[in-house]
Amino acid sequence: MLFIIGLGNPGTKFNGTRHNIGFEVIERLAYDYHIKLDRKKHKAFVGQGVIKGEKVVLMKPQTYMNLSGEAIADVLGFYKETPDKIIIVYDDTSLDVGKLRIRERGSAGGHNGIKNIIAHMKTQEFIRIKVGVGEKPPGWDLADYVLSRFDELEIKTIQASIKMSADAVAMILDVGVEKAMNHYNSRKAGE
């Protein structure tokens, strides 16, 4: 079983913000593969289903971004699984809107949600899909920026990016992370 986890913050006031892009990718996967995210377990909304022949658990942690590792540790403990069975989808301010970067391992890169996951997992060895949300403008506080919504010019690109991210998850499950990295890491959604 694989665990596909999108990072974000719970509550309607965070819907549509840059920081919640991981949640939106999980919702897209749930829609595309007819998986209901209707159970609240493991400090998250979860749904079980099949993507590309693989049994998966889709997760939207409800612990707030900076405590995401708690929910992931809880679900992996319950299923007696290891961090190599997770794919984390989250926002990245170092990537332009519409760009993806898939990695098999790496540091937190300043992302507090990933920092918390690494602390709970005691490893940096897990697949992650970084979804570009654009660099913060000069003079902006980073927290204010990631909690802001996309502007009108970005909406079409970010919607394409959400679909591309969901397709990247499916490709990882279908043919492996290396091929997915080669296919998606140099592309931009909407082009």
C-alpha angles and dihedrals in degrees: 000000000000127000118218109194126187117197125223145113124280122240135061094264088071096048112122096014123134091246091058097058090110090060090051092053090051090050089051091051090048090052096044095048099034095244117154116223090201105125127082107210136134091025088297146082104257139183132182126216146118129281119182091344093307123117108236142182113212114207139191105184113221096200095094120260099280093055098044092123091069093064093043093049089049095053095042090049091050093050093036091234133144132235091260086074095063134089114193121202117196148146123277122195093193091067126072118248106277098027124114131198121193118197134176093209142351148128126295091259090212094306107134095203091055091043089057092047091051090049092052096041093043088219141078090209104109134104116260134182112207113203115204115237097169134259118290112258118248112277095023122120109237093230091052091048097051089047091052124097127244116267124238093265092054099046098085092046094047091049089053088046092054090053091045090051091051089048089050091055090051091049092051089053093044105043107002140265097280094060091043091052091050091049102043109025095078098040133091122210115251095026 
